[in-house]
């Protein structure tokens, strides 16, 4: 099968592409720049952006399926409109051109945060509605909600078969751009001053990639699939990371409102000084929420089987320390801009 992959150079894409190559699919990737790892797997590389319709038409010629992974993870964006342009408008253009090209299936990478955000430790399922009121304060999640809504509408209007996959926080080895694993890296660097009061779901990127690969055949068009390996409070997560790495988890615990208010005050102080705070206020505010999800639907229909969380956390820490240096040992990474995976 000839498959087009957008976002093939990102964290998820770098793990998915080898699985598709091993299954002997003919691969083509759409990238904004060079994609040497994809080319090494035999993939044809088309250099273009999502809004370039002529280039999209060339990239979609003869394609039977599309994996749309491209996106930008940014929780404190300087330009929120850019997130909507990329996630919503870019996706709409791609799906319109995919339908016109006669593509037989599109698999969209969304996020579990389109349903799994709550002030209480509840566990979300695919049946839950979009938490628009809660997500409204974070342009990233809001743009991903509207991406899903736009994609599902195009699918309904055109009949284009669409499967939506919603992975939670991706951890594991290979995050070269310090995107989703930055939460672990910040702890290793001692940049988490107080213990967040909320909790999150995370999934090993290798398990998520396998679920994406299986969804090509097993995923039901029009359906969403949550891919969350494990639900942990931040206290549990950081405690595990402390035992694995030796980096101390934050001992300070503050009431939620005080934690958020302090982060906002520090943000204004650093803005006045022209410096960067240890943690931005939106990240602190998100840390006071819960992102728990139930992945039983993906287990039943896609054979999704998340590995032991300790293995994922151990290999995340090992990769970060080997790739960027062990904090406090004479090496300190400079975090790059969030990726467009």
N, C-alpha and C positions, 0 to 999 in steps of 0.2 A: 504494500500500500504506500502511495506517495503522501507524505505528511509534511505540512508546513508548521513550524514552531516559531512563535514570537517569544522574546525573552529567553532565548536558549543560553545566553551567556551568564544568567543569574544563578543564584543559589539552587533553586529548585530545578531550573532548566539544565544545569550542569550535571545533575543526577538523573534526570529523566532521559536526556538525549542518548546516553549509552544504552539504556534499557530498550529504547526504540530501535537503536542500531543492532543490538543483539537479536531482536526479533525480525531482523532483515527487512525493515521498512526502508523505503527510499526517502531520504530526509532533505528538506530544504529549510533554511532558517532565515528569518527576517531580522536584521540587526542594524543598529545605527552606526556601527563601526566594524572593525575586524572581529572575527570570531574564530580564532585559530583552533581552539579545542573542537568546535563543531566541524571545521574543515578536516581535522585529523580523523574524524569519524566517518568521513566521506560525504558529509552534508554539503549541499550547494548553498552558498551564502549570498543573499540578496541584501544589499546595503540600502536601506530606506527607512523612513519613519511611517507611523501608522496612518498619518493623514495624507500620504502621497498616493492618491488613487491609481495613477498610471503604474507606479512601481508595484502596488498591491496586486493589480491585475496580472502583471507579469509573474509575481511570486505565486499567485493562486492558480496559474495555468496548469491544468492536469492534476491538481491536488484533490485527494479524496477526503482528507481529514485535516483539521487545524487544531493545534494546541495554542491557546492564547494565554501566555504567561506574563507578558510584558506589563510592567507597572512601576510605580514609584512608592516606596515606603518612606513616608515623611510625616511625623506627628506634630511638628512645629514649623509648618511651611511658611516661607516668606511670601509665597504667591499661591494661595489656595486655588485660584482659578486655574492654575496650571495642572493641578491634580484632576480637576473636573474635565479639562480639555483632554488629558491623556486617557483617563479611565473611562469616561463616559463617551465623549465625542470620538476618540480614537477607536474604542470598541465598536461603536455604532457603525463607523465607516468600514471597519474590517468585516463585520458580519454582513453588511449590505453587499460588499464586494464578494464575500464568500458565497452568499446565496446566488448572486448573478453568475458566479463561476461554476455553480452546480456541485459545490462541496457537500459531501454526504453526512458529515458530522463535525461539530465544533465542541471542544472541551475548554471551558473557561475557568481559569484560576482566580477565585475570589478569595475571601478570608472568612474565618469563623466569626470575626468581629461584626459581620453584617447581621448576625442574630444573637451572638453570645456576649452581650455587654449588659451588666446589671449592677446595681448598687448592693444587691443581696447575693449571697452565694447559691444562686439557683443554677441549674444545669439546662442549657438550651438544647432544643432539637430543631430539625428542619421544618417542623410545623409552626414554629414561632414566627411572629411577625417581626418586621424590621424595627429596631429600637430607635426610631428617628429622633425622639426628644433627647435621649441620652447621647446619641452619636453626633448630634448637631454641633457640639462644642469641638469636635475633632474632624477637620476637613478630610483627612485620609479615609476614615471609616464612612463618612457621609458620601464621599465620592465613590467608594466601593459599593455602597448600597444602591446608589443610582446607576452604577455600572451594571449591576445585576438586573435591576428593573428594566433598564434600556435593552439589555441583551435578551431577556425573556420576552420583552415586547416584540423585538425584531423576529424572534423565533416564532411567536404566535402569529404574527402578521404574515410571515413569509413561508412558514412551514419548515424552516431550516432546523434540523435536529441539533439541539443544544443540551449539553450536560454541564452543570455547574459544580465545581469542587471547591470546598471551603476548608482549607487547612488552617490549623491554629498556628501558634508561633513555631517557626521552623528552627530546630536546633540540630546539632550534629556537625560532622566535619565538612570543611570545604567552603565556608562562607568567606570568600576572599575580600569582600567589600565591607565586612563588619556591618551587615544589615540587621537581620533579625537576631543574630547572636550578640548584638551589642549590649543587651541586658546582662549577659554573662560577663562580657569583657569589662563593663563598668564596675561590676562587683569585684572582679579580680584586681582592678586598678584602685579599689577603695573609694569609688566615686558615688556610692550610695549612702548618704549620710544618715538616713533614718529608715526603719523597716516599714515598707508599705503595708497597709492593712487589708489589701485585697488578695486576689489570686488569679492564676491564669491556667490555660491549657497549652501544652506544647506537644509537638510531634517530631519524631526523627525525620529529617529531610529524605532519608533513604526509604522509609516506609511510606511517606507521602508520595514520592516519585513512583513507587511500585503501584500504589492505588491509582494514580493518574494513568499509568500504562494500562492497567486492567480495565479502567473505565472506557477505554477505546472500544472494547467489545461488550463489556458488562453494564456500563452505565445506561440508565434509561433516560431518553430525551425528555426535557422538561423538568427533570428532577435536580435537587441539590443534595450534596453529600458532605457532611461535616467530617473532617479528618483531624480529630484531636486525640493524641495518644494518652495524655495523663492530665488530670486536674489537680493542681497543687496550690496551696496558699503560698504567698511570697515568703513567709517565714519558713515553710517546709522546703521550698526550692532553694533559698539562700543557705539554709542549714545544710542541705545536701552538698551544695557547691563548696561550702566551707570545709566540710569533711573530705571532699575530693581534692581540693586545691590548697588548703591551708590559708586561703584568703579569708579574713574574718567577716562574718555577716554583720550588718549593722546592729548595734545593741540598743540604740535609741528608738523608742517607740512613742509616737505622738498621736493624739486624737486626729482623726481624718481631716477635720476642718483646719486644725492648726498646721498640719503637714502641708496642705495645699496652700494655705495663706502664706506660710513661710517661704514656699517655693516661688510664689508670685512676687513677694517682696524682694527676694534675692534676685529674681529675674530682672526686676526694674533697677536694682542696684548695679548689676553687671551691665545692663544696657547703658546706664549712665556712665559707667567706667569704660565702656567699649570692650568688655571682656566676656568670656563665656562661662556660664554657671556649670557646676558639676552635673546637675540634672536640670533639664528644662521643665517649666511648670506643667505643660500638658502631660509629660511622662509621669510626673509625680501624681497628677490628678488621676490618670489612668490606673496608677498603682493602687488607688483606693477603691477600685471597682473589681468586679469578678468577671472572668471571661471563660467560664466553665461550659463545656459542650459534651453532648452524648453522641458517640460515633457508631452506635449499634447498627444503624441503617447501612453505613459503609461496610461494616463487618459482614452483614448478611449478604449484601448484593455485590460487593467488590472484593470480598475476601481480605479486607483490611485487617492487619494484625500488627499492632504496634509492639515494638520490642520493649524490654525492661528499661524503665526510665534511667536507671543508674548507668547503663551502657551508653545511652545517648548523652547524658551529662558528662560522663568521663571522657568520651571522645570529643565532645565540644571543647572542654577545657584543654585537653591535650593538643587539639588542632590550634586553638588560639595561642597557647603558649609557644608551640613550635613555630607557628607562622609569624606571630607579631612580637614574640619575646615575653619572657615571664616578668610581669610588673614587679618593680623593686629589685630587679637583678641587672640593672644597668641598661635596660632597654625599655622603651615606652613608645607605644604606637600612636600615630596621629590618625584619628578616625577619618576615613574618607566620607564623601557625601553619600547619602543613602542611595541604594542601587535602583536601577530600572531592570528588574530581573528578566 
